Amino acid sequence: MLSYQHAFHAGNHADVIKHLCWIGVINSLKKKDKAFTLYDTHAGAGSYDFNEAMSAKNKEYESGISKLVQHGAKSSLLRDYLNLCEPFLSSDHYPGSPALSAEAKRESDTLHAMELHPAEFDKLEINIAKLNKSHCHVHKRDGFEGLRALTPPKPNRGAILIDPPYEREVEYQDVVKGIEQVLKRWQQAQIVIWYPLLSARAGNKHGASERMCAKLAELGRPCFKAEICVAENTTDAGMYGSGVLVINPPWQLNEQLENALDETITLMGEHASVKIAWVNQDN
């Protein structure tokens, strides 16, 4: 149940789409002076050393962030992402979403990063403390329980990032239930949900992301999906890509993300592609 450690996958294509989208949400929140609160339900270790055994085993960052570092970004969102990553990359580290949040938010804004895995939480606590940023709180707790306890924030502005490992099939249902509960109390919450795109090799989890997104769409909130594929969806492909579903997205985030991802996929191989589509549009 608590076996997943993100270090094996740090900086891969899934992190790229997830973190591009999340930074786009934060950038939008920063356009107004009023403070906001960020929630990270599955925070992980916060930062990952490419030279440590787990990250070095598969070197997934080589097909993700490493493809982008020497690229002169034209998209403002891609440029912001790379600028936030650069101080970490210069010391062979990749910033997880809590570190990116801490660096991107303003002094007046608040971050709540939640992680239940004991070893990951210990690293998270150390890595966030090293950043020496104000109003950054780490919690050793279940992320969905944390959302129930900590939302809505005051003032009533902010966003939630949800990216479970989806090791167990029930986690897809947990996401739907957790978001249903949040939206009952905090209807205007901006929510980014990351999900994997899995081939038939995944067995029962094949198609689970698509079913989860369909259930979330039934909640009736404005939302769009953005997906990046890095391999052909053959029977044996495994995870051939990933996506984000954004609920209550800020204005023009879909366009900003599309520009950034269109630029990104040109660097990720012949099978790389991107698709962005509204699921529910605001009336």
N, C-alpha and C positions, 0 to 999 in steps of 0.2 A: 504493500500500500504506500509506503514511503521510500521506495527504492530509487525513484527517478532523481537524477542530478543533471542539471542543465549544462554543466561544464563539457559534457561529451558533444554538445551541439552548439556551443557558444559562437556567435558571429556567422552562423550559416544563413542560407537564403530566407529561412523562416524569421530569424531575428531581424533581417533587413526590412522586410515588409511590415512586420509588427512595430518596429521602432520608428520607421518612417511615419507610419500612421499616428503613433502615439505622440511624436514630436509635433506633428501637424495640429493635433488637438490642443496640446499645451500652448503652441504659438497663438492659436486663436483665442484661448482664454486670456492670454497676456495682453490682448489688444485693449482690454478695459482695466482701469486702475484697481477696481475692487478685487480683494484677495480671493483665491480659490483653493480647493483641496483636491489632492490626487490620491487615489486608492489603487494599490497594486496587490491583487489577491494571491498571486503565486509568485512571490518576489525572487525566489532563488537566492543565490549567493551575493548578488549585487555587482560583482566584478569577477572576471575570469582570466587567469594567467594562461596564455597559449603554451607556455613551456611546462606546465604541470601535466601529469600523466593522463588525466581524463581528456583535456582539450587536445593534447598532442596525439592521442590514440588514433582518431579518425581525421583530425585536422579539417573539420567541416568548414571552418572559417576561410579556408583557401578557396572554396567555391562560393563564398558569400562576401563578407566585408573586405577580404584581401583583394577581390576583383575590382574594388571601387576606390581604394586609397590613393592611387596615382591619377585618378580621373579628375579632370577639371570640370566640376559639376556646373551645368547650365541651370537646372531647376533650383529654385531658392530653397525648397524643402530638402532636397538631397544635399545641398551645400550646408544647410543647418545641421543635418544629421552627421555629416562627415566632420564638421567643425567640433561638434560635441564629442565625437569618438576620438579625434586626433590625439588629445593628451594621454588617453589610455593606450591607444595603439602605439604611441611612441615608446612605451615601456612594455610592449608585447602583451597588453591586456585588452580585453573587450568589456565595455560597460554594459551590464544588464539594465533592464528597464528601471530599477530603483535608482541606480547611479545616474542614468540619463535624466530621470525626473528631478533628482536633487540638483543637478547642474543646470537644467533648463528652467526650473521654476525661479520665481523671485524671492527675495528675503521674506516678504510678507505672506507668501503662500505656504501651504502645509502639505506634507507627504506622509501617508500611512502605508508602510510596506509590510505585508504579512507573509509569513513563511512557517510551515508546520514541521518540515524536515529538520531534525535536531542539528545535524552537521551543517546543512545549508544555512540554518538560522544563525549559528555561531559565526559563520563567515560573513553573512549579511550584516550582522551587528558591527563587526570589525570594519568592514569595507565602507559602510555608510558613515561611521564615526571618523574614518580617515578623511572624508571629504569636507568635514567641518562646516556643514551647512545648517542654517537655522531651520527649526520647525520640521525636522525629519524624524519620524517615529517608526521604530521597527517593532513588530509584534510576533511573538511565537504563538500563532493561533491559526485556526482554519479560516481561510479567506472569506468564505461566505458567511460564517458566523461573525467575522469582523465587520463585514458590510452591514449586517443586521444591527450591530451594536453602535456603529460609528456614523451611519447615514440617517438623515440628511445632514450635511455640514452647515455651519453658520460662519459667514454668509452662505447663502444657498447657491453656490457656484462650484463646479468641479467636474471631475471625470474619473472613470473607473477603467482599469486595464485588467482583463481576465484571460489568462493563458495557462490552463491546466496542462499537465502532461498527457492526459487522455490515455493513460495506461489501462484503465478499466472502462468498460463500456458505459457503466453507470455515470461516469463523469460528464458525459454529454447531457444527461438528464439533470445532473446537479447544476450545470450552468443555466439551463432554462429555468429551473426552480429558483435559483439564486437571483436571477435578473427579474423574474416576476415579483419577488418579494421586495427588491430594491425599488422598482418602478411604482409600487403601491405607495411608498413613502416619499419618493424623490423622482417625480415624473420627468423633470428636465435634465436628469443625469445624462451626461455624454458617456457612452459605454463602448469600449473597443474589445471585441472578443476575437482572439486568435484561434484558428482551427487548422488541423492537418488535412491534406488531400491524399487519400489512401487508395491504393489499387486493390484488386480482388484478393491479393495475397494477405490482406489484413483480416480476412474472415468476417466475423460479425461486425467489426468496426468499419468495414467497407460501406460507404454511404452514410455513416453515422453523422459526419459533419454536415452533410446536406440536409439530413432530417432535422438536426438541431437548428440549423438556420431557418428552416421552414417553420418550426415551432416558434422561434423567436419572432419571425415576421408576423405571426398570428397575434402577437401582443399589440399590433396596430401602430407602433411608433415609426416615425420616419427612419429609414435605414438603407444602407447600401453595402454591397459586398465588393471587395477587391481581392483578386487571387493572382498569384504568381506560380507558374509551372516551370520547372527546370529540367524535366525529363518527360518522355512520352508515357502516357497512361496505359502501359501494358499490364498484363495479368501479374507479372512478377516485379513490378516497379517499386513496390513498397510505398514510401511517401514521395510522391512525384511533384509535390508542391504544397502550398499552404495559402491560407487566406485570412482576411479580417472581415468581420461584420461590424459595422459602426452604427450604433443606435443613437438617435438625436444628434447627428453629425453637425459640426459647425459649418457655416456657409462656405461653399467652394472647396471644402476639404477633398471631395472626390476629384475635382479638377487638379488640385495641387498634387495629390497622390498619384494620379494618372501621369502627370508630367514627370514626376520623379521616377516612377516605375518604368515608364517607357524608355527613359534614359538608362535605367539600371539594367534592364534585360538585354540591352545591346552588348553588355559585358559578361553575360552569364551563359554563353554557349548557344549552339544552333537550335536547341529544343526549347529555349526559354521564351515564355510568352506571358502576357498580362491581360486580365479581363476585369473591368469594373462596371458594375450595373446597379441601378437602384432596385431595391426590393419593394419598399414602400416610400413614396415621395410625399413630402409635406404638401397639403392642399393650400 
